[in-house]
């Protein structure tokens, strides 16, 4: 199913992709701290909303 060439390509792609992500994030870290200070609150609110949806689904199924 997977040849040696495909496995090598996938490994090479993953390593390069992760390296590009780390480089981009480290380059923009100062801007993220300046412009996105309260963004964790939005993430927490979104996760709570998803949890409420799952709770409603679970409670109405039984």
SEDOSE-265221 format. One record per residue (C-alpha): residue number from 1; x negated, y, z negated. Coordinates in nm, 3 decimals, padded with zeros to 5 digits, always signed. Layout:
i:NUM, x:X, y:Y, z:Z;
...
END
This chain:
i:1, x:+00.000, y:+00.000, z:+00.000;
i:2, x:-00.270, y:+00.249, z:-00.099;
i:3, x:-00.593, y:+00.232, z:+00.092;
i:4, x:-00.924, y:+00.348, z:-00.050;
i:5, x:-00.913, y:+00.657, z:+00.169;
i:6, x:-00.573, y:+00.760, z:+00.036;
i:7, x:-00.681, y:+00.716, z:-00.324;
i:8, x:-00.995, y:+00.923, z:-00.264;
i:9, x:-00.788, y:+01.194, z:-00.096;
i:10, x:-00.538, y:+01.208, z:-00.382;
i:11, x:-00.814, y:+01.228, z:-00.643;
i:12, x:-00.993, y:+01.501, z:-00.446;
i:13, x:-00.668, y:+01.695, z:-00.403;
i:14, x:-00.576, y:+01.672, z:-00.772;
i:15, x:-00.922, y:+01.783, z:-00.884;
i:16, x:-00.923, y:+02.079, z:-00.643;
i:17, x:-00.566, y:+02.178, z:-00.732;
i:18, x:-00.633, y:+02.173, z:-01.107;
i:19, x:-00.955, y:+02.369, z:-01.057;
i:20, x:-00.766, y:+02.633, z:-00.857;
i:21, x:-00.499, y:+02.656, z:-01.129;
i:22, x:-00.757, y:+02.699, z:-01.405;
i:23, x:-00.947, y:+02.960, z:-01.204;
i:24, x:-00.632, y:+03.158, z:-01.123;
i:25, x:-00.504, y:+03.148, z:-01.479;
i:26, x:-00.836, y:+03.252, z:-01.629;
i:27, x:-00.857, y:+03.538, z:-01.381;
i:28, x:-00.508, y:+03.667, z:-01.471;
i:29, x:-00.511, y:+03.592, z:-01.845;
i:30, x:-00.555, y:+03.957, z:-01.946;
i:31, x:-00.264, y:+04.068, z:-01.727;
i:32, x:-00.040, y:+03.794, z:-01.869;
i:33, x:-00.105, y:+03.913, z:-02.224;
i:34, x:-00.029, y:+04.272, z:-02.124;
i:35, x:+00.286, y:+04.231, z:-01.916;
i:36, x:+00.448, y:+03.911, z:-02.048;
i:37, x:+00.433, y:+03.960, z:-02.426;
i:38, x:+00.780, y:+03.834, z:-02.519;
i:39, x:+00.823, y:+03.569, z:-02.253;
i:40, x:+00.806, y:+03.285, z:-02.504;
i:41, x:+01.143, y:+03.400, z:-02.641;
i:42, x:+01.301, y:+03.350, z:-02.300;
i:43, x:+01.152, y:+03.000, z:-02.283;
i:44, x:+01.282, y:+02.912, z:-02.629;
i:45, x:+01.627, y:+03.045, z:-02.538;
i:46, x:+01.631, y:+02.843, z:-02.218;
i:47, x:+01.530, y:+02.524, z:-02.402;
i:48, x:+01.802, y:+02.583, z:-02.663;
i:49, x:+02.056, y:+02.633, z:-02.384;
i:50, x:+01.954, y:+02.303, z:-02.219;
i:51, x:+01.974, y:+02.127, z:-02.557;
i:52, x:+02.326, y:+02.263, z:-02.610;
i:53, x:+02.430, y:+02.135, z:-02.266;
i:54, x:+02.298, y:+01.788, z:-02.348;
i:55, x:+02.474, y:+01.795, z:-02.686;
i:56, x:+02.805, y:+01.890, z:-02.522;
i:57, x:+02.761, y:+01.612, z:-02.267;
i:58, x:+02.683, y:+01.357, z:-02.538;
i:59, x:+02.971, y:+01.465, z:-02.764;
i:60, x:+03.233, y:+01.468, z:-02.490;
i:61, x:+03.133, y:+01.128, z:-02.357;
i:62, x:+03.221, y:+00.944, z:-02.679;
END
